[in-house]
Amino acid sequence: MQSAVETFIRRWQGQEGGQERANYALFLTELCDLLGLPHAQPAAASTEANDYVFERVVREPNREGAPTRRRIDLYKRDCFVLEASKAGSSATRACAARRAPQRICWPSPAWSRRPAAGAEPVAPGTC
């Protein structure tokens, strides 16, 4: 009989190249189950109330200084920022995935208790 870890890896291994947006929430939810961690919560209408959610809205100033709405794939206040990244064998894609989190390191909002941290890209299917 396979362990839960082996079953998880077998299920997700080789799934790279699929639709990032279609797979990352399921992958991360199943990973939380495997690790015995709580799932993300349903998002509230008030962004400030979204402490542990998928697709958290953040506002970032664009080049002209006007606010732009962006989304964090999985956010847990005072803990982590996670950006899902499509996997692939291209070195260019890997480098782009490593740089992507740097683009989403905004200053800490006034309601955050900790300084902003970098994000780590996660590529479902590359177990």
N, C-alpha and C positions, 0 to 999 in steps of 0.2 A: 504494500500500500504506500502511495506517495505521500510525502509530508505536505502540509499546507503551502510551504515555501516553494517546493518543487512544482506543485499544481499551479500556483500563481505564475511562476516563471514560464512554465510550459504554455499557459494560456496567452501570455503577453509577448513571449519571445518571437521575433520575426514579424511583429505587427507594425514595424516602422514603415513609414511611407504612407500610412493611412491618413485620414483627416484628423489633424491635431485637435480641432475644436470638437470633433465628434467623439474622441476617445479619452482625452485627458481627465475629465471629471470621473468617469467610470474607473479608469486606471487608479487614480488617487484615492477614490472611495474604497476600492478593493484593497489597496495598499494599507489604508487605515485599518480595515478589518483584520488584515494579516498581522499588523503590528499591535492590535488591540487599542487603537487610538480612536477618539471620537470623530465623527463625521463633521464636515462643514455644516453650517446652519443655513436655513433659508435667508435670502437677502431681504432686508427691510427697505422701506421707501427712503428712510433717512440714512444716507451714506455713513454718517458718524456712528450709527448704531450697528454697523456691519463689522463685528469683531473677528469673525471666522467664517468667511464666505468665498465662493467661487465668483469670478467676474466682478470684483469690487471696483467701483468707479472712483477714479482719482482725477483731480484737476491739475493740469500742468500748463504753465504759460508757454505759448508758442513763440516764435521769433519776434513777433510784433508785440508780445506781452499779453495778448488776449488769452483767456483761459481755454484750454482744450480738454475735452473729456477723453480719458483713456481708461483701460481696464487692466486689473491685475488678475491673472488666471486663478490663483488661490492665495488668499491673504489671511493671516492670523495676527491680530494686533499684538505688538510687543514681542513677537516670536519670529515670523518669517514672511517673506514675499516669494512666491514661487511662480515662475513663468514656464509654461509647457513649451517645448520646442520640437518641431518636426525633426526626426532623426534621418540620417542618411550617411552615405559613405564619403561624400564630398568634403574635402578639407575646408573648402570655402564655406560650406554650410555650417560646419562645426565651429569655425572661427566666428561666423555671424551669430551663432547661438550663444557663444561666450560673451560677445559684445552686447547683445540685446539687453541683458539685465542692467547694464550700466546706463542705458537710456531711460530706465524706469526708476532710478534712485532719486526720488524727489526729496526735498527737505521735509523733515518731520512736521506734520500738521500740529497745530496747537493742542489738539486733544490727545496726541500720542504721548506716552510716558517715557519712550525711549527714542534715541536718535535713529534716523533712517538707516537701513542696512542694505547691502547689496542683495540681489536676487540670484538664485542659482537656477539655470535652465534644467528642465527635466524632460527627457525624451522617452515617452512610453514606447515599449517594444524593444528597448535596448538593454534588457535585463542581463 
